[in-house]
């Protein structure tokens, strides 16, 4: 029984590939509220697909999704001609130097 996270940026991605999955997405509840979703999961009422690095409360177990492969493009957008604060400059520098493609998968708990 699938518990859907409304507003997930990958909804269209998953919907387009639903036919290739071995999962039966029998949606029993949907919400934009992460705390409600997590409460239902803690009660054992279903499963959900969540971002890899989302912090979960104790008691929830995260397992890696093998298929379909999911990726995202990250962009930093600034206003041309506007001087960035030192903190924003540091953020942009760190983001540019990060090896995004090589971020390791979190181990299953």
TILO-660885 format. One record per atom (N, C-alpha, C): residue number from 1; residue in three letters; atom name; x, y, z. Coordinates in steps of 0.2 Angstrom, whole numbers, padded with zeros to 4 digits. Example, Ala and Ser with C-alpha at 12.3 -4.5 7.8 and 13.67 -1.06 7.14 Angstrom:
2
<n:1 | res:ALA | atom:N | u:0066 | v:-0028 | w:0039>;
<n:1 | res:ALA | atom:CA | u:0062 | v:-0022 | w:0039>;
<n:1 | res:ALA | atom:C | u:0066 | v:-0016 | w:0039>;
<n:2 | res:SER | atom:N | u:0064 | v:-0011 | w:0035>;
<n:2 | res:SER | atom:CA | u:0068 | v:-0005 | w:0036>;
<n:2 | res:SER | atom:C | u:0064 | v:0000 | w:0039>;
This chain:
109
<n:1 | res:UNK | atom:N | u:0004 | v:-0006 | w:0000>;
<n:1 | res:UNK | atom:CA | u:0000 | v:0000 | w:0000>;
<n:1 | res:UNK | atom:C | u:0005 | v:0006 | w:0000>;
<n:2 | res:UNK | atom:N | u:0004 | v:0010 | w:-0005>;
<n:2 | res:UNK | atom:CA | u:0008 | v:0016 | w:-0006>;
<n:2 | res:UNK | atom:C | u:0006 | v:0022 | w:-0003>;
<n:3 | res:UNK | atom:N | u:0010 | v:0026 | w:0001>;
<n:3 | res:UNK | atom:CA | u:0008 | v:0032 | w:0004>;
<n:3 | res:UNK | atom:C | u:0012 | v:0037 | w:0000>;
<n:4 | res:UNK | atom:N | u:0008 | v:0041 | w:-0004>;
<n:4 | res:UNK | atom:CA | u:0011 | v:0046 | w:-0009>;
<n:4 | res:UNK | atom:C | u:0013 | v:0053 | w:-0006>;
<n:5 | res:UNK | atom:N | u:0019 | v:0055 | w:-0007>;
<n:5 | res:UNK | atom:CA | u:0021 | v:0062 | w:-0005>;
<n:5 | res:UNK | atom:C | u:0019 | v:0067 | w:-0010>;
<n:6 | res:UNK | atom:N | u:0013 | v:0070 | w:-0009>;
<n:6 | res:UNK | atom:CA | u:0011 | v:0075 | w:-0014>;
<n:6 | res:UNK | atom:C | u:0016 | v:0081 | w:-0015>;
<n:7 | res:UNK | atom:N | u:0017 | v:0083 | w:-0021>;
<n:7 | res:UNK | atom:CA | u:0022 | v:0088 | w:-0023>;
<n:7 | res:UNK | atom:C | u:0029 | v:0086 | w:-0024>;
<n:8 | res:UNK | atom:N | u:0030 | v:0079 | w:-0024>;
<n:8 | res:UNK | atom:CA | u:0036 | v:0076 | w:-0025>;
<n:8 | res:UNK | atom:C | u:0039 | v:0078 | w:-0032>;
<n:9 | res:UNK | atom:N | u:0045 | v:0081 | w:-0033>;
<n:9 | res:UNK | atom:CA | u:0047 | v:0083 | w:-0040>;
<n:9 | res:UNK | atom:C | u:0048 | v:0077 | w:-0044>;
<n:10 | res:UNK | atom:N | u:0047 | v:0071 | w:-0042>;
<n:10 | res:UNK | atom:CA | u:0048 | v:0065 | w:-0046>;
<n:10 | res:UNK | atom:C | u:0042 | v:0062 | w:-0048>;
<n:11 | res:UNK | atom:N | u:0036 | v:0065 | w:-0046>;
<n:11 | res:UNK | atom:CA | u:0030 | v:0061 | w:-0047>;
<n:11 | res:UNK | atom:C | u:0029 | v:0060 | w:-0055>;
<n:12 | res:UNK | atom:N | u:0030 | v:0065 | w:-0059>;
<n:12 | res:UNK | atom:CA | u:0029 | v:0063 | w:-0066>;
<n:12 | res:UNK | atom:C | u:0034 | v:0058 | w:-0069>;
<n:13 | res:UNK | atom:N | u:0040 | v:0058 | w:-0066>;
<n:13 | res:UNK | atom:CA | u:0046 | v:0053 | w:-0068>;
<n:13 | res:UNK | atom:C | u:0043 | v:0046 | w:-0066>;
<n:14 | res:UNK | atom:N | u:0041 | v:0045 | w:-0060>;
<n:14 | res:UNK | atom:CA | u:0038 | v:0039 | w:-0058>;
<n:14 | res:UNK | atom:C | u:0032 | v:0037 | w:-0062>;
<n:15 | res:UNK | atom:N | u:0028 | v:0041 | w:-0063>;
<n:15 | res:UNK | atom:CA | u:0022 | v:0040 | w:-0067>;
<n:15 | res:UNK | atom:C | u:0023 | v:0037 | w:-0074>;
<n:16 | res:UNK | atom:N | u:0028 | v:0041 | w:-0077>;
<n:16 | res:UNK | atom:CA | u:0030 | v:0039 | w:-0084>;
<n:16 | res:UNK | atom:C | u:0033 | v:0032 | w:-0084>;
<n:17 | res:UNK | atom:N | u:0036 | v:0030 | w:-0079>;
<n:17 | res:UNK | atom:CA | u:0039 | v:0023 | w:-0079>;
<n:17 | res:UNK | atom:C | u:0036 | v:0018 | w:-0075>;
<n:18 | res:UNK | atom:N | u:0030 | v:0019 | w:-0073>;
<n:18 | res:UNK | atom:CA | u:0026 | v:0015 | w:-0069>;
<n:18 | res:UNK | atom:C | u:0025 | v:0008 | w:-0072>;
<n:19 | res:UNK | atom:N | u:0024 | v:0007 | w:-0078>;
<n:19 | res:UNK | atom:CA | u:0023 | v:0001 | w:-0082>;
<n:19 | res:UNK | atom:C | u:0029 | v:-0004 | w:-0081>;
<n:20 | res:UNK | atom:N | u:0035 | v:-0001 | w:-0080>;
<n:20 | res:UNK | atom:CA | u:0041 | v:-0005 | w:-0080>;
<n:20 | res:UNK | atom:C | u:0043 | v:-0007 | w:-0073>;
<n:21 | res:UNK | atom:N | u:0039 | v:-0005 | w:-0068>;
<n:21 | res:UNK | atom:CA | u:0041 | v:-0007 | w:-0061>;
<n:21 | res:UNK | atom:C | u:0038 | v:-0014 | w:-0060>;
<n:22 | res:UNK | atom:N | u:0041 | v:-0017 | w:-0055>;
<n:22 | res:UNK | atom:CA | u:0038 | v:-0023 | w:-0052>;
<n:22 | res:UNK | atom:C | u:0033 | v:-0021 | w:-0046>;
<n:23 | res:UNK | atom:N | u:0033 | v:-0014 | w:-0044>;
<n:23 | res:UNK | atom:CA | u:0029 | v:-0012 | w:-0038>;
<n:23 | res:UNK | atom:C | u:0022 | v:-0011 | w:-0040>;
<n:24 | res:UNK | atom:N | u:0018 | v:-0012 | w:-0036>;
<n:24 | res:UNK | atom:CA | u:0011 | v:-0011 | w:-0037>;
<n:24 | res:UNK | atom:C | u:0009 | v:-0004 | w:-0033>;
<n:25 | res:UNK | atom:N | u:0009 | v:0001 | w:-0036>;
<n:25 | res:UNK | atom:CA | u:0007 | v:0007 | w:-0033>;
<n:25 | res:UNK | atom:C | u:0000 | v:0008 | w:-0031>;
<n:26 | res:UNK | atom:N | u:-0002 | v:0004 | w:-0026>;
<n:26 | res:UNK | atom:CA | u:-0009 | v:0005 | w:-0024>;
<n:26 | res:UNK | atom:C | u:-0009 | v:0010 | w:-0019>;
<n:27 | res:UNK | atom:N | u:-0011 | v:0017 | w:-0021>;
<n:27 | res:UNK | atom:CA | u:-0010 | v:0022 | w:-0016>;
<n:27 | res:UNK | atom:C | u:-0016 | v:0022 | w:-0012>;
<n:28 | res:UNK | atom:N | u:-0015 | v:0022 | w:-0005>;
<n:28 | res:UNK | atom:CA | u:-0020 | v:0022 | w:0000>;
<n:28 | res:UNK | atom:C | u:-0021 | v:0029 | w:0004>;
<n:29 | res:UNK | atom:N | u:-0015 | v:0033 | w:0003>;
<n:29 | res:UNK | atom:CA | u:-0016 | v:0040 | w:0006>;
<n:29 | res:UNK | atom:C | u:-0011 | v:0044 | w:0003>;
<n:30 | res:UNK | atom:N | u:-0012 | v:0051 | w:0003>;
<n:30 | res:UNK | atom:CA | u:-0008 | v:0056 | w:-0001>;
<n:30 | res:UNK | atom:C | u:-0008 | v:0062 | w:0004>;
<n:31 | res:UNK | atom:N | u:-0002 | v:0065 | w:0005>;
<n:31 | res:UNK | atom:CA | u:-0002 | v:0071 | w:0008>;
<n:31 | res:UNK | atom:C | u:0005 | v:0075 | w:0007>;
<n:32 | res:UNK | atom:N | u:0005 | v:0082 | w:0007>;
<n:32 | res:UNK | atom:CA | u:0010 | v:0086 | w:0007>;
<n:32 | res:UNK | atom:C | u:0014 | v:0086 | w:0013>;
<n:33 | res:UNK | atom:N | u:0011 | v:0084 | w:0019>;
<n:33 | res:UNK | atom:CA | u:0014 | v:0084 | w:0025>;
<n:33 | res:UNK | atom:C | u:0019 | v:0078 | w:0027>;
<n:34 | res:UNK | atom:N | u:0025 | v:0079 | w:0027>;
<n:34 | res:UNK | atom:CA | u:0030 | v:0074 | w:0028>;
<n:34 | res:UNK | atom:C | u:0029 | v:0071 | w:0035>;
<n:35 | res:UNK | atom:N | u:0027 | v:0075 | w:0040>;
<n:35 | res:UNK | atom:CA | u:0026 | v:0072 | w:0047>;
<n:35 | res:UNK | atom:C | u:0020 | v:0067 | w:0047>;
<n:36 | res:UNK | atom:N | u:0015 | v:0068 | w:0043>;
<n:36 | res:UNK | atom:CA | u:0009 | v:0064 | w:0042>;
<n:36 | res:UNK | atom:C | u:0011 | v:0057 | w:0038>;
<n:37 | res:UNK | atom:N | u:0015 | v:0058 | w:0033>;
<n:37 | res:UNK | atom:CA | u:0017 | v:0052 | w:0029>;
<n:37 | res:UNK | atom:C | u:0022 | v:0048 | w:0034>;
<n:38 | res:UNK | atom:N | u:0026 | v:0051 | w:0037>;
<n:38 | res:UNK | atom:CA | u:0031 | v:0047 | w:0042>;
<n:38 | res:UNK | atom:C | u:0027 | v:0044 | w:0047>;
<n:39 | res:UNK | atom:N | u:0022 | v:0047 | w:0050>;
<n:39 | res:UNK | atom:CA | u:0017 | v:0044 | w:0055>;
<n:39 | res:UNK | atom:C | u:0014 | v:0038 | w:0053>;
<n:40 | res:UNK | atom:N | u:0011 | v:0038 | w:0047>;
<n:40 | res:UNK | atom:CA | u:0008 | v:0032 | w:0044>;
<n:40 | res:UNK | atom:C | u:0013 | v:0027 | w:0042>;
<n:41 | res:UNK | atom:N | u:0019 | v:0028 | w:0040>;
<n:41 | res:UNK | atom:CA | u:0024 | v:0023 | w:0039>;
<n:41 | res:UNK | atom:C | u:0026 | v:0020 | w:0046>;
<n:42 | res:UNK | atom:N | u:0027 | v:0024 | w:0051>;
<n:42 | res:UNK | atom:CA | u:0028 | v:0021 | w:0057>;
<n:42 | res:UNK | atom:C | u:0023 | v:0017 | w:0060>;
<n:43 | res:UNK | atom:N | u:0017 | v:0018 | w:0058>;
<n:43 | res:UNK | atom:CA | u:0011 | v:0014 | w:0060>;
<n:43 | res:UNK | atom:C | u:0011 | v:0008 | w:0056>;
<n:44 | res:UNK | atom:N | u:0015 | v:0007 | w:0051>;
<n:44 | res:UNK | atom:CA | u:0015 | v:0001 | w:0047>;
<n:44 | res:UNK | atom:C | u:0010 | v:0001 | w:0042>;
<n:45 | res:UNK | atom:N | u:0007 | v:0006 | w:0040>;
<n:45 | res:UNK | atom:CA | u:0002 | v:0007 | w:0035>;
<n:45 | res:UNK | atom:C | u:0003 | v:0007 | w:0028>;
<n:46 | res:UNK | atom:N | u:0010 | v:0006 | w:0026>;
<n:46 | res:UNK | atom:CA | u:0012 | v:0006 | w:0019>;
<n:46 | res:UNK | atom:C | u:0019 | v:0008 | w:0018>;
<n:47 | res:UNK | atom:N | u:0021 | v:0010 | w:0012>;
<n:47 | res:UNK | atom:CA | u:0027 | v:0012 | w:0010>;
<n:47 | res:UNK | atom:C | u:0027 | v:0018 | w:0006>;
<n:48 | res:UNK | atom:N | u:0033 | v:0022 | w:0006>;
<n:48 | res:UNK | atom:CA | u:0033 | v:0028 | w:0002>;
<n:48 | res:UNK | atom:C | u:0040 | v:0028 | w:-0001>;
<n:49 | res:UNK | atom:N | u:0041 | v:0032 | w:-0006>;
<n:49 | res:UNK | atom:CA | u:0047 | v:0034 | w:-0009>;
<n:49 | res:UNK | atom:C | u:0049 | v:0041 | w:-0007>;
<n:50 | res:UNK | atom:N | u:0055 | v:0041 | w:-0004>;
<n:50 | res:UNK | atom:CA | u:0058 | v:0047 | w:-0001>;
<n:50 | res:UNK | atom:C | u:0064 | v:0049 | w:-0004>;
<n:51 | res:UNK | atom:N | u:0066 | v:0055 | w:-0003>;
<n:51 | res:UNK | atom:CA | u:0073 | v:0057 | w:-0005>;
<n:51 | res:UNK | atom:C | u:0079 | v:0053 | w:-0001>;
<n:52 | res:UNK | atom:N | u:0084 | v:0052 | w:-0005>;
<n:52 | res:UNK | atom:CA | u:0089 | v:0047 | w:-0002>;
<n:52 | res:UNK | atom:C | u:0092 | v:0050 | w:0005>;
<n:53 | res:UNK | atom:N | u:0093 | v:0057 | w:0005>;
<n:53 | res:UNK | atom:CA | u:0096 | v:0060 | w:0011>;
<n:53 | res:UNK | atom:C | u:0091 | v:0063 | w:0016>;
<n:54 | res:UNK | atom:N | u:0085 | v:0061 | w:0015>;
<n:54 | res:UNK | atom:CA | u:0080 | v:0064 | w:0020>;
<n:54 | res:UNK | atom:C | u:0081 | v:0061 | w:0027>;
<n:55 | res:UNK | atom:N | u:0081 | v:0065 | w:0032>;
<n:55 | res:UNK | atom:CA | u:0082 | v:0062 | w:0039>;
<n:55 | res:UNK | atom:C | u:0075 | v:0059 | w:0041>;
<n:56 | res:UNK | atom:N | u:0075 | v:0053 | w:0043>;
<n:56 | res:UNK | atom:CA | u:0069 | v:0049 | w:0045>;
<n:56 | res:UNK | atom:C | u:0069 | v:0048 | w:0053>;
<n:57 | res:UNK | atom:N | u:0064 | v:0048 | w:0056>;
<n:57 | res:UNK | atom:CA | u:0063 | v:0047 | w:0063>;
<n:57 | res:UNK | atom:C | u:0065 | v:0040 | w:0064>;
<n:58 | res:UNK | atom:N | u:0068 | v:0038 | w:0071>;
<n:58 | res:UNK | atom:CA | u:0070 | v:0032 | w:0072>;
<n:58 | res:UNK | atom:C | u:0064 | v:0027 | w:0071>;
<n:59 | res:UNK | atom:N | u:0065 | v:0021 | w:0069>;
<n:59 | res:UNK | atom:CA | u:0060 | v:0016 | w:0068>;
<n:59 | res:UNK | atom:C | u:0058 | v:0015 | w:0060>;
<n:60 | res:UNK | atom:N | u:0060 | v:0020 | w:0056>;
<n:60 | res:UNK | atom:CA | u:0059 | v:0019 | w:0049>;
<n:60 | res:UNK | atom:C | u:0065 | v:0017 | w:0046>;
<n:61 | res:UNK | atom:N | u:0064 | v:0012 | w:0041>;
<n:61 | res:UNK | atom:CA | u:0070 | v:0009 | w:0038>;
<n:61 | res:UNK | atom:C | u:0070 | v:0012 | w:0030>;
<n:62 | res:UNK | atom:N | u:0076 | v:0014 | w:0028>;
<n:62 | res:UNK | atom:CA | u:0076 | v:0016 | w:0021>;
<n:62 | res:UNK | atom:C | u:0080 | v:0011 | w:0017>;
<n:63 | res:UNK | atom:N | u:0078 | v:0009 | w:0011>;
<n:63 | res:UNK | atom:CA | u:0081 | v:0004 | w:0007>;
<n:63 | res:UNK | atom:C | u:0082 | v:0008 | w:0000>;
<n:64 | res:UNK | atom:N | u:0088 | v:0006 | w:-0003>;
<n:64 | res:UNK | atom:CA | u:0089 | v:0010 | w:-0009>;
<n:64 | res:UNK | atom:C | u:0085 | v:0007 | w:-0015>;
<n:65 | res:UNK | atom:N | u:0083 | v:0012 | w:-0019>;
<n:65 | res:UNK | atom:CA | u:0079 | v:0010 | w:-0025>;
<n:65 | res:UNK | atom:C | u:0084 | v:0008 | w:-0031>;
<n:66 | res:UNK | atom:N | u:0084 | v:0002 | w:-0033>;
<n:66 | res:UNK | atom:CA | u:0088 | v:0000 | w:-0038>;
<n:66 | res:UNK | atom:C | u:0086 | v:0003 | w:-0045>;
<n:67 | res:UNK | atom:N | u:0079 | v:0002 | w:-0047>;
<n:67 | res:UNK | atom:CA | u:0077 | v:0004 | w:-0053>;
<n:67 | res:UNK | atom:C | u:0070 | v:0008 | w:-0052>;
<n:68 | res:UNK | atom:N | u:0068 | v:0013 | w:-0055>;
<n:68 | res:UNK | atom:CA | u:0072 | v:0016 | w:-0060>;
<n:68 | res:UNK | atom:C | u:0078 | v:0020 | w:-0057>;
<n:69 | res:UNK | atom:N | u:0083 | v:0021 | w:-0061>;
<n:69 | res:UNK | atom:CA | u:0088 | v:0026 | w:-0059>;
<n:69 | res:UNK | atom:C | u:0085 | v:0033 | w:-0059>;
<n:70 | res:UNK | atom:N | u:0087 | v:0036 | w:-0053>;
<n:70 | res:UNK | atom:CA | u:0084 | v:0043 | w:-0053>;
<n:70 | res:UNK | atom:C | u:0090 | v:0048 | w:-0052>;
<n:71 | res:UNK | atom:N | u:0090 | v:0053 | w:-0056>;
<n:71 | res:UNK | atom:CA | u:0095 | v:0058 | w:-0055>;
<n:71 | res:UNK | atom:C | u:0091 | v:0065 | w:-0055>;
<n:72 | res:UNK | atom:N | u:0095 | v:0070 | w:-0053>;
<n:72 | res:UNK | atom:CA | u:0093 | v:0077 | w:-0053>;
<n:72 | res:UNK | atom:C | u:0098 | v:0082 | w:-0055>;
<n:73 | res:UNK | atom:N | u:0096 | v:0087 | w:-0059>;
<n:73 | res:UNK | atom:CA | u:0101 | v:0092 | w:-0061>;
<n:73 | res:UNK | atom:C | u:0100 | v:0098 | w:-0056>;
<n:74 | res:UNK | atom:N | u:0106 | v:0100 | w:-0053>;
<n:74 | res:UNK | atom:CA | u:0106 | v:0105 | w:-0048>;
<n:74 | res:UNK | atom:C | u:0109 | v:0112 | w:-0051>;
<n:75 | res:UNK | atom:N | u:0105 | v:0117 | w:-0050>;
<n:75 | res:UNK | atom:CA | u:0108 | v:0124 | w:-0053>;
<n:75 | res:UNK | atom:C | u:0108 | v:0129 | w:-0047>;
<n:76 | res:UNK | atom:N | u:0112 | v:0133 | w:-0048>;
<n:76 | res:UNK | atom:CA | u:0112 | v:0139 | w:-0043>;
<n:76 | res:UNK | atom:C | u:0111 | v:0145 | w:-0048>;
<n:77 | res:UNK | atom:N | u:0106 | v:0149 | w:-0046>;
<n:77 | res:UNK | atom:CA | u:0105 | v:0155 | w:-0050>;
<n:77 | res:UNK | atom:C | u:0105 | v:0161 | w:-0046>;
<n:78 | res:UNK | atom:N | u:0109 | v:0166 | w:-0049>;
<n:78 | res:UNK | atom:CA | u:0110 | v:0172 | w:-0046>;
<n:78 | res:UNK | atom:C | u:0108 | v:0178 | w:-0050>;
<n:79 | res:UNK | atom:N | u:0107 | v:0184 | w:-0047>;
<n:79 | res:UNK | atom:CA | u:0105 | v:0190 | w:-0051>;
<n:79 | res:UNK | atom:C | u:0111 | v:0193 | w:-0054>;
<n:80 | res:UNK | atom:N | u:0111 | v:0194 | w:-0061>;
<n:80 | res:UNK | atom:CA | u:0117 | v:0197 | w:-0064>;
<n:80 | res:UNK | atom:C | u:0118 | v:0204 | w:-0061>;
<n:81 | res:UNK | atom:N | u:0125 | v:0205 | w:-0059>;
<n:81 | res:UNK | atom:CA | u:0126 | v:0212 | w:-0057>;
<n:81 | res:UNK | atom:C | u:0126 | v:0213 | w:-0050>;
<n:82 | res:UNK | atom:N | u:0122 | v:0208 | w:-0046>;
<n:82 | res:UNK | atom:CA | u:0121 | v:0209 | w:-0039>;
<n:82 | res:UNK | atom:C | u:0127 | v:0205 | w:-0035>;
<n:83 | res:UNK | atom:N | u:0130 | v:0209 | w:-0031>;
<n:83 | res:UNK | atom:CA | u:0136 | v:0206 | w:-0027>;
<n:83 | res:UNK | atom:C | u:0133 | v:0202 | w:-0022>;
<n:84 | res:UNK | atom:N | u:0136 | v:0196 | w:-0022>;
<n:84 | res:UNK | atom:CA | u:0134 | v:0191 | w:-0017>;
<n:84 | res:UNK | atom:C | u:0137 | v:0192 | w:-0010>;
<n:85 | res:UNK | atom:N | u:0134 | v:0190 | w:-0005>;
<n:85 | res:UNK | atom:CA | u:0137 | v:0191 | w:0002>;
<n:85 | res:UNK | atom:C | u:0143 | v:0186 | w:0003>;
<n:86 | res:UNK | atom:N | u:0147 | v:0186 | w:0007>;
<n:86 | res:UNK | atom:CA | u:0152 | v:0181 | w:0008>;
<n:86 | res:UNK | atom:C | u:0150 | v:0174 | w:0009>;
<n:87 | res:UNK | atom:N | u:0144 | v:0174 | w:0013>;
<n:87 | res:UNK | atom:CA | u:0141 | v:0167 | w:0014>;
<n:87 | res:UNK | atom:C | u:0139 | v:0164 | w:0008>;
<n:88 | res:UNK | atom:N | u:0136 | v:0168 | w:0003>;
<n:88 | res:UNK | atom:CA | u:0133 | v:0166 | w:-0003>;
<n:88 | res:UNK | atom:C | u:0139 | v:0164 | w:-0008>;
<n:89 | res:UNK | atom:N | u:0144 | v:0168 | w:-0008>;
<n:89 | res:UNK | atom:CA | u:0150 | v:0166 | w:-0012>;
<n:89 | res:UNK | atom:C | u:0153 | v:0160 | w:-0010>;
<n:90 | res:UNK | atom:N | u:0153 | v:0159 | w:-0003>;
<n:90 | res:UNK | atom:CA | u:0156 | v:0152 | w:-0001>;
<n:90 | res:UNK | atom:C | u:0152 | v:0146 | w:-0003>;
<n:91 | res:UNK | atom:N | u:0145 | v:0147 | w:-0002>;
<n:91 | res:UNK | atom:CA | u:0141 | v:0142 | w:-0004>;
<n:91 | res:UNK | atom:C | u:0141 | v:0140 | w:-0012>;
<n:92 | res:UNK | atom:N | u:0142 | v:0145 | w:-0016>;
<n:92 | res:UNK | atom:CA | u:0143 | v:0144 | w:-0023>;
<n:92 | res:UNK | atom:C | u:0149 | v:0141 | w:-0024>;
<n:93 | res:UNK | atom:N | u:0155 | v:0143 | w:-0021>;
<n:93 | res:UNK | atom:CA | u:0161 | v:0140 | w:-0022>;
<n:93 | res:UNK | atom:C | u:0161 | v:0132 | w:-0020>;
<n:94 | res:UNK | atom:N | u:0158 | v:0131 | w:-0014>;
<n:94 | res:UNK | atom:CA | u:0157 | v:0124 | w:-0012>;
<n:94 | res:UNK | atom:C | u:0153 | v:0120 | w:-0017>;
<n:95 | res:UNK | atom:N | u:0148 | v:0123 | w:-0019>;
<n:95 | res:UNK | atom:CA | u:0144 | v:0119 | w:-0024>;
<n:95 | res:UNK | atom:C | u:0147 | v:0117 | w:-0030>;
<n:96 | res:UNK | atom:N | u:0151 | v:0122 | w:-0033>;
<n:96 | res:UNK | atom:CA | u:0155 | v:0121 | w:-0039>;
<n:96 | res:UNK | atom:C | u:0160 | v:0116 | w:-0038>;
<n:97 | res:UNK | atom:N | u:0163 | v:0116 | w:-0032>;
<n:97 | res:UNK | atom:CA | u:0169 | v:0111 | w:-0031>;
<n:97 | res:UNK | atom:C | u:0167 | v:0104 | w:-0029>;
<n:98 | res:UNK | atom:N | u:0160 | v:0103 | w:-0027>;
<n:98 | res:UNK | atom:CA | u:0158 | v:0097 | w:-0025>;
<n:98 | res:UNK | atom:C | u:0157 | v:0092 | w:-0031>;
<n:99 | res:UNK | atom:N | u:0159 | v:0086 | w:-0030>;
<n:99 | res:UNK | atom:CA | u:0159 | v:0081 | w:-0035>;
<n:99 | res:UNK | atom:C | u:0152 | v:0077 | w:-0034>;
<n:100 | res:UNK | atom:N | u:0147 | v:0081 | w:-0037>;
<n:100 | res:UNK | atom:CA | u:0140 | v:0079 | w:-0036>;
<n:100 | res:UNK | atom:C | u:0138 | v:0072 | w:-0039>;
<n:101 | res:UNK | atom:N | u:0142 | v:0070 | w:-0044>;
<n:101 | res:UNK | atom:CA | u:0140 | v:0064 | w:-0047>;
<n:101 | res:UNK | atom:C | u:0143 | v:0058 | w:-0043>;
<n:102 | res:UNK | atom:N | u:0147 | v:0059 | w:-0039>;
<n:102 | res:UNK | atom:CA | u:0151 | v:0054 | w:-0035>;
<n:102 | res:UNK | atom:C | u:0148 | v:0053 | w:-0028>;
<n:103 | res:UNK | atom:N | u:0143 | v:0057 | w:-0026>;
<n:103 | res:UNK | atom:CA | u:0140 | v:0056 | w:-0019>;
<n:103 | res:UNK | atom:C | u:0138 | v:0049 | w:-0018>;
<n:104 | res:UNK | atom:N | u:0141 | v:0046 | w:-0013>;
<n:104 | res:UNK | atom:CA | u:0139 | v:0038 | w:-0012>;
<n:104 | res:UNK | atom:C | u:0132 | v:0038 | w:-0009>;
<n:105 | res:UNK | atom:N | u:0129 | v:0032 | w:-0011>;
<n:105 | res:UNK | atom:CA | u:0123 | v:0030 | w:-0008>;
<n:105 | res:UNK | atom:C | u:0123 | v:0029 | w:-0001>;
<n:106 | res:UNK | atom:N | u:0118 | v:0031 | w:0003>;
<n:106 | res:UNK | atom:CA | u:0118 | v:0030 | w:0010>;
<n:106 | res:UNK | atom:C | u:0116 | v:0023 | w:0011>;
<n:107 | res:UNK | atom:N | u:0120 | v:0019 | w:0016>;
<n:107 | res:UNK | atom:CA | u:0118 | v:0012 | w:0017>;
<n:107 | res:UNK | atom:C | u:0111 | v:0011 | w:0020>;
<n:108 | res:UNK | atom:N | u:0108 | v:0006 | w:0018>;
<n:108 | res:UNK | atom:CA | u:0101 | v:0004 | w:0020>;
<n:108 | res:UNK | atom:C | u:0102 | v:0003 | w:0028>;
<n:109 | res:UNK | atom:N | u:0097 | v:0006 | w:0031>;
<n:109 | res:UNK | atom:CA | u:0097 | v:0005 | w:0039>;
<n:109 | res:UNK | atom:C | u:0094 | v:-0001 | w:0041>;
